């Protein structure tokens, strides 16, 4: 347990991981705002912190993993009104879609998945405490705001100074605020807004600001101070900075010990985001790529690095994952428990303990696959299968992956392209052509299959095997 080091954004360095309570880890990750389908950037957050919690559990920690759902927000209200549906109808639909996307990517459900709308009383209690501490005030427009300049530690997570922050860069200029940098804790209701986004409070009817939601949910479920808080790099400022200001301003002590942020997914050197309109939804990507290929694509980059999205990179990930599955297709694992003293396993563990260095850990998997191919060792096949399983890879039968079968599909239905029945008919026709010495026809069938993304491999004894290209 003591070997793990985590890059702590707050400290700007890797630090040995030491949980508040020995043997137990409390981790909170900012989840999705559910007004649309998740894009691949959201997928990266889900996969990265799924990998983190898996490794923590593998390392012997008892983990409480919380990933929230933001189900009240300006964008949600706007989209529901545009669609002519209720807030709950919209959010229920997209929560289900998010769950489907996460499951496809092999993401395990968090231990707790709080929805913001269920924690409004806790948010009001936290705002009340901030007001009593002189850090919150009600403005002339009815909003309750946080007084940023009255919190001495503001900017310590992002490294931004108050003097460097100018009005309009991250907040709309609001004449009701004492300072343009102040952010909203409680938004006064507008008459045109749906009744389901109006809660009673001693400041009048309104709804919570985005930042107070996470502070309240995290505190209620994990305590006033906990071990790890994670999310995308874009949340470091202002969201996480504001969480610190709220929680530490309310309680007077440290909020989180280790802050983790994963890097952006980029397209043409720009961050993938809905606001830029350059995003790919997870389900759109899964129309062309096996979900495990997408998971592998995400994990073979270090979580803190920028990840460039392109079809060529996903194609390369598919070919690489195919190499691992091909090794396991040829040799059955012996079924025994992982041996962590074995050379490749020790290297894998060392990489994972070095700030979850999945690229190095995955390189150990490829070295193992090469050894399996050379030695046909069931022991090494077991090591490959077991180590990959630790980070949620190679969990299917090799034949299912290589033949492009959809997890949970009917009778091995292919993800795309020719059906297995069509392929077998073409293989039979090719065999008949070969037996008739019509090698030109046989070659033509092989070429047609290749054009449809099917590779043939002739085995000794006249048997032909196939896989998706």
WOJOGI-V877682 format. One line per field, one symbol per residue. ss: DSSP state (h for helix, s for strand, l for the rest). phi: phi as a letter, one per 20 degrees, with the letter a starting at -180 (. if undefined). Layout:
# WOJOGI-V877682
ss = ???
phi = ???
This chain:
# WOJOGI-V877682
ss = llllssssllllsssslllllllsssssslllslllllshhhhhhhhhhhhhhhhhhhlllsssssslsslllhhhhhhhhhhlllhhhhhhhhhhhhhhhhhhlllllllsllshhhhhhhhhhhhhhhhhlllssslllllssslhhhlllllllllllhhhllllllllllllllllllssssssllllllhhhlsllllllssslhhhhhhhhhhhhhlllssssssshhhhhhhhhhhhhhhhhhhllllsssssssllsssllsslllllllllshhhhlllllhhhhhhhhhlllllllssllhhhhhhhhhhhhhhhhhhhhllllllllllllhhhhhhhhhhhslllhhhhhhhhhhhhhhhhhhllhhhhhhhhhhhhhlllllllhhhhhllsllllllllslllllhhhhhhhhhhhhhhhhlllhhhhhhhhhhhhhllssssslllllsssssl
phi = .fffccfegfemafcgecffdgnccdcccfeeeecaffefffgfgffgfffffffgfffoeeddddcecedbagfffgfffgemcfgffffffeffffffffffemeffffccfdgfecfgffffffgffffemdcbeefenfddeegfedfefoffemeegfeedgnfccffcffefbgffdedbeffdgfffffdcdfbfeofabfffffgfgfffffecofcbecccrfgfegcegfgfgfgfffffdmbgececddceffedclmcffbffemdddfgfffffdcggfffgfgffedffeefceeagffffffffffffffffffeceffnefgdfefgffffffffffellefgfffffffffffffffelefffffffffffffdmcledfggfffemffgnfelmfffbnffffffffffffffffffemefffffffgfffffencedcedgnneddbbff
